[in-house]
């Protein structure tokens, strides 16, 4: 029982299934465990999410299991026993050996961009400032600030409104790395301006609700 961990997730919600699978797979790979995922089990949303997740997390091995023999044979008996309102639901009695699937690695979006994007979305929802100094401080607090501190100039400019020391070089990095990165990925509208006027696209919720939640 110690080796079995149950995770409850809404299996018909693709985003939630994908987010949960990515978290589980990433954790198990970090522990150097062998990870296999049966993509032929569960809902169609699970199968699609499991396929995508297994190609994003290196070391995961997806496989399918095809039915070799069904519990009841014969078309008439199958329709009688495994149909609801004329729609077949089916049930497998015996399956063939698992077939491992070929994988093609899909690179997940950069973690620092996703975490910072989630901060941007949440600050906008709460009516908080999204100016450079406020965003930079929040990104730092979340551990997603990736600028090399040794490259920063010694002179610092104080943002009196937010009371935080923010370098001009940091502001340039936030603009060029984070905002430009969001634009390249289609997460924010490049025509919406920057800072307070920055506008997010419909893709934001998908990215923010799936990746790097733990």
C-alpha positions in Angstrom: 0.0 0.0 0.0 2.9 2.4 0.6 3.8 2.1 -3.1 0.4 3.2 -4.3 -0.5 6.9 -4.3 -4.0 7.9 -5.4 -4.5 11.2 -7.1 -8.0 12.5 -7.6 -8.5 14.7 -10.6 -11.4 15.6 -12.9 -10.6 13.2 -15.7 -12.8 14.9 -18.2 -11.0 18.3 -17.8 -8.0 18.2 -20.1 -6.1 21.1 -18.5 -6.4 19.6 -15.0 -5.4 16.1 -16.1 -2.4 17.4 -18.0 -1.3 19.6 -15.1 -1.5 16.7 -12.7 0.3 14.2 -14.9 3.1 16.7 -15.6 3.6 17.2 -11.8 3.5 13.5 -11.1 5.8 12.5 -13.9 8.3 15.3 -13.2 8.5 14.3 -9.5 9.0 10.6 -10.2 11.7 11.3 -12.8 13.5 13.6 -10.3 13.5 10.6 -7.9 15.1 8.5 -10.7 12.2 6.1 -10.8 11.1 4.3 -14.0 7.9 5.9 -15.3 5.5 4.1 -17.6 2.1 5.5 -18.6 -0.7 3.5 -20.2 -2.3 6.0 -22.6 -5.0 3.5 -23.6 -6.6 3.6 -20.2 -9.2 6.1 -19.0 -11.0 8.9 -20.8 -10.0 10.4 -24.1 -8.9 13.5 -22.2 -6.6 11.4 -20.1 -5.2 9.6 -23.2 -4.5 12.9 -24.9 -3.0 14.5 -21.8 -0.9 11.4 -21.0 0.6 11.4 -24.5 1.5 15.1 -24.4 2.9 14.9 -20.9 5.0 11.8 -21.7 6.7 13.7 -24.5 7.4 16.7 -22.3 9.1 14.9 -19.5 12.2 13.1 -20.5 12.5 9.5 -19.4 8.8 8.7 -19.4 7.8 5.7 -21.5 4.2 5.6 -22.8 2.6 2.4 -23.9 -0.8 1.1 -25.1 -2.6 -2.2 -24.4 -4.8 -3.6 -27.2 -7.7 -5.9 -26.5 -7.1 -9.5 -27.6 -10.4 -11.0 -26.6 -13.6 -9.5 -25.3 -15.7 -10.8 -22.4 -18.6 -11.6 -24.7 -18.2 -12.5 -28.4 -20.7 -12.3 -31.2 -22.2 -9.1 -32.5 -25.7 -9.8 -31.3 -24.6 -10.6 -27.7 -22.2 -7.6 -27.6 -25.0 -5.3 -28.6 -27.3 -6.8 -26.1 -24.9 -6.7 -23.1 -22.7 -3.7 -23.8 -24.9 -1.0 -25.3 -26.9 1.8 -23.8 -29.6 3.2 -25.9 -28.0 1.6 -28.9 -24.5 3.0 -28.2 -21.8 0.4 -27.5 -19.7 0.8 -24.4 -17.7 -2.4 -24.5 -15.5 -4.3 -22.0 -12.3 -6.2 -22.4 -11.8 -9.6 -20.9 -8.3 -10.2 -22.2 -5.6 -7.9 -23.6 -2.5 -8.3 -25.6 1.0 -7.5 -24.5 1.7 -3.8 -24.0 3.1 -1.9 -27.0 5.5 0.8 -26.2 5.0 3.9 -28.3 7.6 6.1 -30.1 8.2 9.4 -28.4 9.1 12.8 -29.8 10.3 15.3 -27.2 8.2 18.4 -26.8 9.9 21.2 -24.9 7.7 22.7 -22.2 7.6 26.5 -22.0 10.4 28.1 -19.9 9.6 27.9 -16.2 10.6 31.5 -15.4 8.4 32.9 -18.1 5.4 30.8 -17.0 5.8 31.7 -13.3 6.1 35.4 -14.2 3.1 35.2 -16.5 1.0 33.7 -13.7 2.1 36.6 -11.5 1.1 39.1 -14.1 -2.3 37.5 -14.5 -2.9 37.3 -10.8 -1.9 40.9 -10.2 -4.2 42.1 -12.9 -7.1 40.1 -11.5 -6.5 41.6 -8.0 -6.2 45.1 -9.4 -2.5 45.4 -8.3 0.2 47.3 -10.1 1.9 45.6 -13.1 4.5 48.3 -13.5 8.1 47.2 -14.0 9.3 47.7 -10.4 6.2 45.9 -8.9 6.5 43.0 -11.3 10.3 42.6 -10.9 9.9 42.5 -7.1 7.1 39.9 -7.3 9.1 37.7 -9.7 12.1 37.9 -7.4 9.9 36.8 -4.4 8.6 33.8 -6.5 12.2 32.7 -7.2 11.7 33.2 -11.0 14.1 36.1 -11.6 16.8 34.9 -13.9 19.0 37.9 -14.4 22.7 37.4 -13.4 23.2 39.6 -10.4 26.9 39.9 -11.0 26.2 41.7 -14.3 24.2 44.5 -12.6 25.7 47.9 -12.4 26.6 49.3 -9.0 24.4 52.4 -9.3 20.9 51.8 -8.2 17.8 53.9 -8.8 15.1 53.9 -6.1 11.5 53.6 -7.1 9.9 55.8 -4.5 6.4 54.7 -5.2 7.0 51.0 -4.4 9.9 51.5 -2.1 12.0 48.9 -3.8 15.5 49.3 -5.3 15.2 48.5 -9.0 18.0 48.9 -11.5 17.5 50.4 -14.9 19.3 47.3 -16.2 16.8 45.1 -14.4 13.9 47.0 -16.1 15.5 46.4 -19.5 16.0 42.7 -18.7 12.3 42.4 -17.6 11.2 44.0 -20.8 13.5 42.1 -23.2 13.4 38.7 -21.5 10.0 38.4 -19.9 7.7 40.7 -22.0 9.4 39.9 -25.3 9.3 36.2 -24.3 5.6 36.4 -23.6 5.0 38.1 -27.0 7.0 35.5 -28.9 4.9 32.8 -27.3 1.7 34.6 -28.1 0.8 35.1 -24.4 0.5 38.9 -24.5 -0.5 41.2 -27.3 2.5 43.2 -28.6 0.1 46.0 -29.7 -1.1 46.4 -26.1 1.9 48.2 -24.9 4.0 47.4 -21.8 3.9 47.9 -18.1 0.5 49.0 -16.9 -1.2 48.7 -20.3 0.1 45.2 -21.1 -2.7 43.0 -22.5 -2.9 39.2 -22.1 -4.2 36.8 -24.8 -6.6 33.9 -24.3 -3.7 31.5 -24.1 -2.6 32.8 -20.7 -5.0 30.7 -18.6 -4.0 27.5 -20.4 -0.3 28.1 -19.8 -0.7 29.4 -16.2 -3.1 26.6 -15.1 -1.0 23.7 -16.5 2.7 24.3 -16.0 4.9 24.5 -12.9 2.1 24.5 -10.3 4.2 22.9 -7.6 
